[in-house]
């Protein structure tokens, strides 16, 4: 199952935009830009890696919105959370009724 990456979403009453952009630093695949309320992803990555990168940056967005500065600064933990979310979204099945 593919992860659906939104063009826009709301986090803690703030409207965010997600876009592809070439204005990233060299070697950076994605960036959560709090000041502009946007997540920027490098174009040309394969689908699964783009999904994982989006969820990594979304994890930064969530941690920042919650004021978890120490957690947000820990790239290993952010990447682990993004990876766990990616696995969950890829493997979910059925619907609770």
Beta strands, then each sheet from edge to edge (+ up, - down):
strand 1: 8-11
strand 2: 14-20
strand 3: 30-33
strand 4: 38-41
sheet 1: 1+ 2- 4- 3+
end
